[in-house]
Each structure stands twice: as C-alpha cells, then as structure tokens.
Amino acid sequence: MRYYVHLFAVVRVKMVNIEATSQREAIEKAEKHADLSRQFNWESPQHTATGGGGDGGTDPYIDDAEFAEEVTHVLVDEEGDTQYTNSTWYGNPDCRESHDAEGEWIPMKGA
C-alpha cells in the first residue's frame, strides 16, 4: 500500500523593521507583512528564505526563516482512497494529549 503523508511543520520567521507602539501592535503588523504563503511557495520565482535584514533579500520585513524542528501534526492519506475515507490525522508524540504511553504517534480524537 502507498500513502501520502502530509507533515505539518513549524517554522520560525524572524520579522524585522516592524514599527509599532506596543508588542501586540508589532505582532499584528508582522502577521500582516509576513505573507508566508508566498515565502514558502518553493516554485515561486519570488521565493526567498531571507529578506531585508541587510542580506540582499527581496522582502524588507523577513530577515530569516528556518524549520523550527517540530512537526505538530501528520495527515495520512491512502493512495486510491479518492473519498479520503481512511485518511487519518495524527498528533505529535511530544504533545501530552496526542501520544500513547510509548510516545508513539496516535490518531487524533474527533479529527
């Protein structure tokens, strides 16, 4: 049997040049400027992993981006299961709510 496994990974994106009057406003502005869909579209000619922190990148707000070494969830689809009847979500074994006693990936309830 073949499977399609979707890894939902965490990335860290360092935003720079954010002018704000409070930390909360800075968060809102960073989210607005991030455009993560474009940043992580690997086939886009505009893709860059780094940006305007003086490194010659094209984005004036993103200075650095990297995999944060965490996969939070996994979705497993079975090849040929066009109705996704057997598709299953799994939670990260490092999350208390989503692992069994052996620390193994387990199906998520209600997913």
N, C-alpha and C positions, 0 to 999 in steps of 0.2 A: 504494500500500500504506500502511496505517496501522499505527502502532506504539504500544505502551505502554512508556514509558521510565521506569524507576524509578531515581531519583538517591539514592544513599546518601551523605548529607552528615554532616559532623562539626559538632557544636555544642559550645560552651563553656558550662558551667553553673557559676557561682560559688556554692559552698556556704558558708554562714556558721553561726555558733553551734554549731560542732562541738566538743564537749568530749572530749578523749582524752588518753591518757598517752604516745602516740607518733604519728608521722606515719602509720605503717601502720594503726594503730587508727583514726585520723582518716579514712583512705581507706575503710576498711570501714564506718564509721558513715555517711560521706557517701553511699556507694553504697546503704546501707540506707534512708536518708532521701530519696534523690533522687526516686524514683517517676517516672522520666522518661516512662513510658507515659502517665501522667495529665497531666504537664506539657505534653506535645506533642500531645495529643489536641485538635485545634483546635475541634472541635464540642462539647467538654465544657463545661458551664456552670462547671466549676471551673477551667478553663484560666486560667493567668496566666503571663506571661513573666518576671515578677519576684515577689519574695516578701518575706520578713521582715527585710530589711535596713533597716527604718525607712521604707520607701516605701509602706506601706499595703497591701502584697500579702497574700495569704492563706497562703502557705507560710512557716513560721518558719525554714526552712533554706536555701531558694533565694533568693539576692539578685539574681541577674542571669542571663540566658541569651541567647545570640546565635549566629547562624550563624558558624562559625569559618573561613569562606571556603575550604572544602576539600570536594570530592566525591571519596570514596575509590574507589567502585565504581559501575558502572551495570549494570542488568539491562534488556535489551531483549526485549520480547515482541511477536510479530506478531499483529495483530487476526485473529481467526478460527482461530488455531492453538490449539485447545482442549486439545490434549495437550502443548503447550509444546515441541514437537519442535525448533522453530527458535529458541527462547529462547537468548540468549547473554549471558554476563557479560563485562564489560569492566573493565580496571583503569585507574586514573588514570595519565595520561601523565607526570605528575611523579614517579611511583614508578619507580625504576630497573628493577624486574622486570617492569613491565607496559606498557612503551611501546616503540614501534619507533624506528628511527633518526631519523625525522622528528618524534618527540614526539606521535604520533597515538594515540588510544585503540585498543587491540588486544584481541582475545578472550583470556580468561584460560585457561591450560592447566589441564585437569582440572576445569573448572567445568561 
